[in-house]
Amino acid sequence: MANRAQNLRVVDPVLSQLAIGYSNAEFIADTIFPMARVAKEAGKIPKFNKDHFKLYATERALRAKSNVMQPGDRTFIDVALEEHDFSVPMDYREGQEADFDLEASNAVIAEEVIRLRREKLAADLAFNPASYGAGNKVTLAGATQWSVAGSKPIEDVRAGREAVRKAIARDPNTLVIGASVMATLENHASIIERVKYSQLGVLTTELLARIFGVERVVVGKGIYVSDADVPADIWADSALLCYTRPQRANAQRSVYEPNYGYTVYKLMGEVDKYTAEGGKVQYVRNTANFKTVLVGADAGYLISDVNA
């Protein structure tokens, strides 16, 4: 049935390419949950633990047996992709009167809505303490919260780095923080002390990465509006340390590579059109099939409730 429904849709290649090429600089989900394509909407993907990050002996002597991973090291997660679908209407009169390409604009709006949803799903998963084991998370309170004078964010991040290193034998290479956390760090005495001797004396993500001892700091700046029309940060007052495998040049991501997480997808940003109201209203529709999955929780460390 799913394939039949898909075949009934006539995908618009121009609008699809426009949607795929669109990007919102405020969104960071792809940084920690990189896209990995799969062939089917349901299946199994590997779950990674410390065994998948081990340094195995691979040398083989002449005529010796091959090196073999011991059975039982590999476990799998059942993943069922979810379809995300959003349409934007355009009356034929609006199309005639518009001084711009309204169809293309609607394609971007539909893409933006689905990307916003994907960003929120990623943030809710990554910043949820329930996603991690007891040794891979901490909740700050009182005097330890970074917005309180005398707190120790550098030491807290250092402890998180060590927890990940002990769990997977690799240092986390990425620190993800919300915009409110970045604002707190910009005014934190211990951070200011280290920044004031820099060339500009202004805290940047590059400087922050050096201070915290990670390869990169990523700030989630995305905003969503609740049903009550109240704006809120997508990425809350938490900090996530994680290991994300660097992208290989000219190579697609694979769910079989050990990593913190993936956005597993079959379709992404396919745009088609359909009409209603006797052909007087045209809908531009964006369809995506994906699931955001945390496949290596040991490769992450969450610091929650950073701000008081």
Beta strands, then each sheet from edge to edge (+ up, - down):
strand 1: 35-37
strand 2: 42-47
strand 3: 75-80
strand 4: 82-91
strand 5: 137-139
strand 6: 174-178
strand 7: 216-220
strand 8: 223-225
strand 9: 231-233
strand 10: 239-242
strand 11: 261-276
strand 12: 281-294
strand 13: 300-304
sheet 1: 1+ 11+ 12- 4+
sheet 2: 2+ 3-
sheet 3: 5+ 13+ 10- 6+ 7+
sheet 4: 8+ 9-
end
